[in-house]
Amino acid sequence: MVKNGVNSLRSSTSNLSLRPQPPSSDVNISAAAARQQIADLEARIAQLQARDNLVPAPPSPESVRESTVHVSYPEEEEDEIKGMTMKYNRADGINYVREAPSTTSKPYLQSPALPPAPAHWARQYFAQPIAPHHSHPYGGMPAPFGGLYPTTEPASHANERKPEKSLFEKYNESLQEQHNKPKGSLITKGLVREGNVLKSPEAYTQPFCDFLTDNPTVWHTVNYFETKLEKAGFKKLSERKTWDDEVKPGGKYFVSRNGSSLIAFMVGGGYKAGNGVAMIAGHVDALTARLKPVSNKRNAAGYVQLGVAPYAGALNPTWWDRDLGVGGRVLVKDSTGKITTKLVKLGWPIARIPTLAPHFGIGMFGSNNAETQAVPIIGLDNADTHSEEEFKNLTLGGEGTFAATQPPKLVRTIANELGIQDYSSIVNWELELFDTQPAQIGGLDKEFIFAGRIDDKLCSWSAIESLLASAAAPTSEDDGIVKLVGVFDDEEIGSLLRQGARGNFLPGTIERIVECAKGGSGANLLSQTYANSFLISADVIHAVNPNFLGSYLEGHAPRLNVGLVISADSNGHMTTDSVSTAVLTRIAEKSDSRLQLFMIRNDSRSGGTVGPMLSSAMGVRAIDAGIPQLSMHSIRATTGALDPGLGVNVFKGFFDNFESVDKEFE
C-alpha cells in the first residue's frame, strides 16, 4: 500500500515483479512487434494491479533499462507510432527526445492513500529509449510526463545545472497537485451553444467579471444580453408588431422594453396553449447617481461640478472618494430628422465626490447634505469669475438646445466619443455615474469576486446563461412548456414604471405566447397557463458577514461558494412557501445542487423583490431564491468566485427538470 507523504514513494515497496524478461541483447524489431510487446506488458501490469488493488511504484532505473525495447522503423513512419518516442535534431547539435502522446484512454486506478494514477503510466516509461546516465537530467530515467529534454548536454553548460528533484519527488508532487484540484464539476450537463463546451462553475467566474466591467449601465446590460441571445439563435420580436406568424413551437425569441428590460423565452417542441411556463425573473438596475435634466452648474472655487441625483440608495458613504465614470444612452437626430439611440461609456475616472478631511472637526462623521455636499467634481475651470452672460456664452449647441443645459466639457467629450459633429443634434440623454474599478477575482485562493453592481446583475446574468445552456440541446415534442427569463428595470425604486416588474411586460408577453399557440386566448386558457406555471424570483441574498454574526438568525446564515439561497419572510415580502420550497428542493436534487436558507431577524427590516408583485399579478406558484453576496448596496460588493456558475447550474436544472418535477405534485 502506498502511503501519503512528500517522499512516500521512496520507501514504498512491492513484492510483485512487474518487469518483463529483458532481451538478451539490444536487438532491432519491427514497429508492430514493439507495439505487441508493449501491449502485453501493459496487460500484465493491469492484471497485477487489479489483483492487489495497488498503484505501482515507479520502476527503478535498472528495471527500465532491462525492459527497454529499441525500435527501428523507417523515418516516414515515426510520427505514426503512438505512445513511442520521436527524436528531433536541432542546429545546436543537441538531440531532443519527445514522448508522443498515448492514444489509449484508460481508467484511473484508485488508491486509498493517493489520488488516481493512469494505468498506462508504465507504458510511457518502458517504451522510451534511455539516454546515457551521466547526461540525462533524470539520471538515466525517461522524462516522467513527456516533453523535451536534451540527450546530450553541451560541455559549456555541464557545470551550470541546478540540482534536479528526483523522479520520485516529481511524480509524488504531481499526484499531490492532482489530489488538491476540485473533485469534479457540479455542472454535468451544462452545454453552452458558444463552442458547445461543458462548463464547470469556475469557468463562469471570469466571464461574469468581464460582463460587469464592460456593461456598467442598465442599457449596456440589456444590449449585451440581446447580442448574446441573437448569437445563440434567438429571434428578436417587437412589442409594436404582431407575433401571430412569429412565435411557434420549437422557436427561441426575446423582446425588450425601453432598452432597459428584456424577456427571453423558448417554446418547447410539444408546447400547447394552457401548458405551463417555467420562469426566472430578476432585475438589472443598480444603485447609481443619474444626471439631472439640467446638470450644468456654476463652477465653485475653480471646480467644474456635475448636477446628479441619487437613484435608490446611491450617494451613500461608499460612493465618496471613488473613481467614477459616466455612461448611458444618448438620443441623436440625424440629417433626415430620424432620432436614434446610441450607447456611450466614458470608462475612465471622470467624476469624484471628495470627502472632507477629519482635520476639520466633525468632517464626514456628521450628517452630510446630499444636494450641496455630495456634488461630483469633473474638472478645473475658473469660469466662476465670469459674469452670468459670459457663463451662458460658454454653453454649446445654441440657446434652447439640450446641449446648452449640460456642462460644455462633458458635451464635447460625449460628442467626440460618438462622432457627433453638431451639438444641437443631441436631443436628450440619460447618463449615470458608475465605479470604474473593474470587477476582480480576489482572495488567497481566488475565492471571491470584488465588483460593483453585483445587485442584481449577478442573478440576471446567471439566469440568461442558464437559458442559453438549456437552449443548446435540441427541443423535442416531449418538451411541452415555455422556458422564460425576465430581467427588469426599476426594481430598486419600486418597479412602478412600465419597464418595471409591476408593469404588464411579463403578463402581456405570456398572453401573447398563448395567443400564438391557440390562435386566440381567453381568461380560461390564460388562467390555466398561470396555474401550470412556476416562478423563481432571483435576487441576491445577504451572505453571512463574519464581523457581524450577531446580526444573523441562527441556521439562516448563507455562505459563499456553496449554492443558491432560499429567502423566506413571514410578512409576505418574499413569495416562498412550503410548496415552492419542495419544488425547488426536488429540482436541486436532480441538478446536483445545494440550497441554503435565509431569513431576517425579527428585530431587522426585510428587503423586497419582484417576486410578490409578479406572483400576485399572475397567480403563479413562486419562490424567492438568489445568490449570496456581502456588502449589499455598497458601491463595491463581494460574492463567491463559484457563485455565478452555481447559479447557472441550478437555474438550468430548473428549466430542464421542472416539467417532470411538476408532475410529482397534485
N, C-alpha and C positions, 0 to 999 in steps of 0.2 A: 504494500500500500504506500503510495506517495504521500508524504506529509507536507503540510504548508510550512513555509518559511523561505527566507531570502535565498538560502543555499541548500534547500531541501533535496534537490535532485542530486547533489554531490554525494550525499550519504545514502541515497536510496539504492537498493539492490534488488535483483530478481533472480530466482533460481531457474528461470526459464531462459534457454538459449534461443535467441531469435536469429542467429547467424546461419545463413546457408553455407553449404560446403563450398569453400573457395576453389576456383580453378587452380590446377597445379602450376600454371604459369600464365603470364599475360598472353591472351590469345585474341585474335580478331574474329568476331562473329557478325552475322548479318543483323540488320536492324530488327527484323521480325523475330529472330531468336532472342535478341535483347529484350524486346517487349515481353516475350513469353516468360523469360526468366524473372523479370520484374513483377509480372502479374502473379506468377507462382509464389514469389517471395511475399508479395502483399497479401495474398490469400492466406498464407501460413501465419503471418502476423495477426491478421484479423481473427483467425480461429483461436490462436493462443490468447489474444486479448479478450475475446468473448468468453472463453472458458474460465478465466480468472478475474474478469472484470477489472483489468489493470490498464493504466495508461503507461506505455513503455517508457523507460528512461532512455535518454538519447544514447546512441551507441558510442562506444569508445573509439578513438582514432584507429586502434589496431583492428577492431572488428570491421570498421568501414573499409579499411584498406583490403582486408581479406575478402570482402564481399563485393568489391568494386567490379563492375562489368565495363570493359573497354569496348567501345562500339566503333566500327569502321563502316562508313557509308558514303556514297557519292555526295559531293558538295551541294548539288542541287536538291538533295533530299533533306538537308539539315533542318530547314525551317519547318519541315513536315513532321519531324519526330517530336511528339508531345511528351512532356514530362522528362525530357532528356536535357543535355547540356549543349549549348552552342558557343563557339569561340569567336571572338572578334579581335582583329589586329588593328592597332592604332598606329599612327605615323610616328609616335614616340618610341615605338619598339616594344611597348608593353602589351602582353597578351591578356585580354579580358575574357572572363567566362561568365555567361549569363545562364541562369537556370530557366528553362522555358516553363511557362505556366502549365500546370496539370489540367487536363480537361475532365478528369474524373471527379465527380461530385460524391463525396462520402459523408455519411452522418458522423457527428462527433461522438466520441466515446466519453462516457461520463465517469468522473472520479469524485468520490466524496470529499477529497481534500483539495482538488484543484479544479479550475474551470475546464471546459471541454478542450480536447486536443484532436486535430484532424487525424483520421485513420490513415490517410495517405502520406502522413508526415515522414514515415520511414522511407517511403519510396523516393522522396526528394533527396534523402541522404545516400541511399545505397546506389542510386543511379548516376551519381555525379563523379566524374574523374577527380582525382586528388592531386593537388599541386604539391611540390616538394615542401617538406615540413619547415625548413628554415625560411622559406619565402612566403608562406601562406599566412594571411592575417589571423586565421583561426587555428594556427598550429597544426596544419595538415588536415583540418576538417573542412567540409564544404560550407559555403555560406548558408546559414540556417534558414533564411526566408527569401531566397532568390536575390536578385540584384547583381551589380557588377563588383568584382574585386580583382586586383591585379594578381596574375600568377607568377610574375617576376617583378621584383621591386628594383628600381634604379638604385645603384650604389650610393648616389649622392643623397638619397633620402633614407638610407638604411638606418642611420643613427638618429633620425628625427621622429621616428614612430613613437607615438604615445602608447602607454600600456593599454592593451585591449582587455575588455572583460572577457571572461571565458565563455565558451558556447553555452555552458550550463546556466551561467548567470543571465545571459541574454535571453535564453529560452524561458527561464523561470520568470524573468521580468515581463516578457511579452504575455505570458499566461496571466500574470497578475493584472496587467493593463486590461486584458480582455475580461477578467473577472470583475473589474471595477466599472466597466461600461454598463449603461442601463440594460436591464434584463429583457428588453423587448419593447415593442411599441404597443400602446393602448389602442392605436388606430390600426385595425387589421384589414379593413375593407375600404379605407378612405381614398379611393381613386379620384384623382383630380384631372380634369379634362386637359389642362395645360401640361403636356408631357405624359399624361396618363400614368402618373407615378404614385406609389403608395407613400403617404407622408406620416411620419410619427409626430407627436406633439412638439418636440423640439424643432422640427422642420418649419413650423409656423412662426417661430419666435422672431427671426429677423424680418421676414416679410411683413409681419404686423408692425414692427418698429418703423420700417420704411413707409408703410401706409400712413402712420401717424405723422411722420415728419413731412411727407410730401403733400398731405391734404389737411391743412390746418383749419379750414372753414367748412361749414356745413355744405356750401355749394361745391367746393372741391371734392368733398367726400361723395356726394351723390354722383357727380360727374365721373369719379373714379369707379364707382360701382356700375354705372351704365356702360363704361368702356369694357370693364371686365366681363360683364354679362353678355355683351354683344360678341366678344371674342369666343365665348363659350357656346354660341349658337342661340342665345335668347333674342327674340324679336321685340323691338320697341313699339309700343302702342301709344296712341294719342287719346287723351281724355276727350278731345274735341271732335273725334270722329267715331263712327260706328264700329263695333267689333264683330258684327254679325258674321262676316266672312273671314274673320281673322283667327279667333280662338277655337281650337279644335283639340280633340283627344290626342295626346302624344306631343302636343306643342309646348314650347317654352317662351315665356313672354315677360316683359316688365313695362311699367308705366311710372312716370314721375309727376309730381305736382309742385309748382313753384320753384323747381330746380333744387329744392331742399328736402323733399320727402320722396320715397320710392317704394314701390311694391313690385316684387319679382315672384313669379309663380310658374309652375309647370303642371300640366294637366295629364293625369295618368291615361295610359292607352285604353283602359277599360272604364274610364270615368263616365258616370251617368248623372244627370241632374238629380239632386237630392242627396247624393253621396257627400261625405264629409270633407272638410278642409283641415289639413294639419298646418297650423300657423305658428310662426315665431315673430314677435313684434318687439322692437326696441326703439331707441332714439339716437340721433346723430348730432344733435345740438349739444353744445358745451358752454360752460361759463365763459363769458368774454366781456369785452367793452366795445361797444359799437359807436361809430362816428355819429355825431348829431347831424341833423339836416343842414345846419349851418355850423360847420366845425372850425371855421376861421376865427381866430381870436387875436385881439390886440396883443402884441408882444409885451412881455413883462420882464423888465430888467435885462433886456437883451436876449431873452429866450423866445424861440418860436414854440408856441403851445398848440395843443390839439384838443378840440372840444369833443369829449366822449361821454357816453352814458353807460352805466353798468347793465349787462344782460344777466339776469338772475343774480347770483351772489358774487359776481366779479368785483374787482377793485378792492377785494379784501386784503389783509396784510400780506398775503403771499404774492400779490401782484406788484408790490413795491420793489424797486431796485432790480427789476428783471429786464432782460433784453427782449424788447417787443417788436415784432414785425407787423405789417399791415397787409391785409388781403380781403378778398371778397369778390363781388360781381359788379360790373360796370355796364350801364346801358349806353350804347353808342348809336347815333343816327348816321347812316351813310349818305352818299350823294344823291341816292334815289329817294331818300326820305324813310327808308326802312330802318327800324330800330332792332338791333341785335344785342345779345348779352355776351359779354366777354369776361372771363375769369382772370383775376390778377393776384399775384402773390409777391410781395416785396419781402423776401425771406431773410434779409439781413437785419441786424438790430437797427431800428429806426427811432423807436419811442422808448421812453423810460420815465417812470414815476419815482422821483428821488425822495428818499426819506430825510427826515431832519435828524441831524447828529444828536446823540444823547447829551452832548456838552451844553445844549441849550435848555436844559432843565427837564421838563416833562417829556419833551421830544415825542417819539412815536408811541409812548405808552399811554397817552391820553386818547380822547375821542377825536378822530380826525374827520374833517368835513369832506365828504365825497365830491362836492361840487367845486370847492375852492382849493383844496389841498391835495387832491388826487388827480391833478391835471398833468398829462404826459408832456414832456418836452421833446421836440423833434429836430431842433436846430438852434443856431445862434443868428441873431439879426438885431441891429439897433434901430429898427424902424419904429420902435415905440416912441422915439423922439420926434417923429414926423407928426404933422397935423392930420386931422381927420380926412381932409381932402387928399393929402398925399398918400395916406393909408389906402383909400379907395382906389387910387390910381395904380397901386401895386397889384391889384387883383387881375386875374386872367379871364379871357372869354368874353369880356364886354359886360356892360351893365344889364342886369336882368337874366343873365345866364346862370346855370347851376354852378359852373366852374368859378364864378365870381364869389360864391359863398364858401369856398374851400381855401385852405392855405395854398398860396401860389406855388411854393416849392413842392408840395405834395401833388398838385395838379400836373406840374411839369414832369415829375418822376413817373407818375402813372401813365401819362400820355406817351412818354418815351418807351415805357415798358410794353405798351400795347400798340405802338406805332401810330398813334393818333396825331395828326398834323393840326387840326382845327380844334382848339379847346372848347369852342362853343358847341361842338358835336357831342360832347359828353352830356347826355340827357339827365342822368342821375346815377347814383351808385349806392351800394350797401357794403360798407367796409367795416372791418373789426380788427382788434388787436389780438395777437397770439404770441405765445412764448416761442422764440426762435431756436432754443436749445433742442437739438434732435432727440428723439427717443433713443434710449441707450440700454444695453444689456449690462447689468451690474451684479455685484456680489462676488465673493471669493471664487465660487464655482459657477458663476454666471447664472444664478438662480432667479434674478429679478429683472424686471423691466421698469426703468425710470422714465417717465414721459408725461407730457401734458395731454389733456383732452382724452384721457382714458375713459372717463364717464361721459357718454356710454358708446363711444366708437368701438370699444372692446367687444361687447356682446353683439353689436350690429355687424361688425366685421366677421366674427366667428359664424354668425348665422348665415351671412351671404356665402362664405366659404363652404359651409356645410351643404347649402343648396346646390352649389356648383359641384361638390363632390358627389352628391346623390344623383345629380343630373348626368354625370359621366356614364352611368350604367344605362343601357337602352331600356326604354319603357316597354311594357307588355300589357296585354289585356287583363292580366291579373292585378295590375296596378289601377285601383278604382277610385283613388282620391286625388285631390289637388294639394300640392305642396307649395307653401307660400311663406315669404319673408317680407315683412313690412318694417321700414325704418322711417321714423317720423321726426319732424322738426318741432321746436317749441315745447318740448316736454318739461324743460327746466323752468318755464314760466307759466305752466298750467295747461298747455295743449289746447288753448281756446281758439286758435286761428285755423284757417281752412286747411293748412298743411299739417296741423297737429292731429294727434290721435283722437281727439274729441270730434273732429270733423267727420264727414261722410266718406272719406277717402277709402278706408278699408271695407266698410259695409257696401259701399257703392260698387267697388271692384268685384266683390264676391257675387253680388246680384247680377252684374253683367256677365260673369263667367257662367252662372247658372242659366241665364237667358240664352247665351250662345249654345249651350248644350241641349236645351229643350226647345228652342225656337220661341220662347216666351217664358215668363215667370210670373209667379203669384205668391201671395203670402203663405199659402200652404207649402209650396215647394221650397221657398226660402227658409221657412221655419224648420222644415225637415233637414235642410242643409246645415243650419246652425246647430241643431240638436245632435247631429252626427260629427260635429267638428270639435277641435281641441286647440287651445291657445297656450303657448308658452310666452309669458311676459318676461322678456330677458333684459334685465337691467343689473348693473353692477351692485354688489353687496359688500358690506363692511367686513374686511378681513380683521382678524384679531390683532391688536396692537400690543406688543409685549410690555410697553411702558405704561399702559393704562388697562391692565387686566381687570381691574375693579369696575370698569365701565361696561363690561360684557356679561351677559347672562350665562351662567354655568351650563355647559352642554350645548351652547349655541354660539360658539366662537370659531368661525371658519378659518382655515389655514390656506396659505398659498400653495400652488402646485399639487393640489390634492384632487379637486373636482368641483363640479357645479354645486351651487348653494341654493337650497330651497328656502325662501323667505316667507315667514308666517307673521300674521298680525291679527290680534283678537278683535280689533276695531275696524276691520274691513279695509285697511289701507293696502292690503295685498289680497290677491284672489285665491290664495292657497287654501285648500280644504282637504279632507281625508281622501275623497275620491281622486282628485287630481294628483295628490301625493302618491297614491297607489299606482296610478297610471304611469307617472314619470319614473317611479321606482322600478317597475317592470321593464320600461324602456332602457333604463340604465343597466339593468341586469343583462339584457340582450346585447347591449353595445359595449360591455366590459368597462363600464364607467362607475366611478364612485360619486356619491352625493353627500352633501353636508347640510346642516341646518343653521338657520339664523333667526333670532327673534330679539327685538329690542327689550331692554329692561323696562319695568313698569314706571320707573322714575325718569325715563328719557323719552324724547319725541321721535316718532317714526316718520320716515320719509314716504314718498308715494311713487307710483309707476304708472305706465299706460295700461296696466292690466285691468284694474277695476272699471275704468271708463269703457274699454273695449268689450270686456266680457258682459257687462251690464247692457250695453247697446245692442249686442247681438244675441245674448243668452247662451253663449258657448261655455263649455267647461274650460277652466283655465287654472294656471298655476303661475306664481312668481318664482322664477329661478334664474340666477345670474352668476357671473364670475366675480370672485372676491378681489378687492383692492384695498390698499391703505391710502389714507390722506384724501378721502373723497372731498371734492370741491376745492382742493388746493390747486394752484396753477401747475404744480408738478405732483404726480401721484405714483404709486408703486403697485405692480401686480406681479404674479409669478411668471417666470420665463416660459413655463409649460402651459400656463392657463389659457392662452388663446387656442392652442391645439387641443387641449382637453375640452374646451367649449365646442370646437368643431366636431369632435368625436361624438359627444352626447347629442348634439343637435342633429348630426347626420343620422345617428341611431334613432332619433325621434321620427325623422322623415321615412326611414327605411322600415321601421317596425310598428309605427302607430296603427296601421290598418289591422295588423294581426293582433296587437295587444288590445285594441278596442273591442274585438270580438270576445275577449275574456270577461268583459263587463256587461251586465244586463242593461 
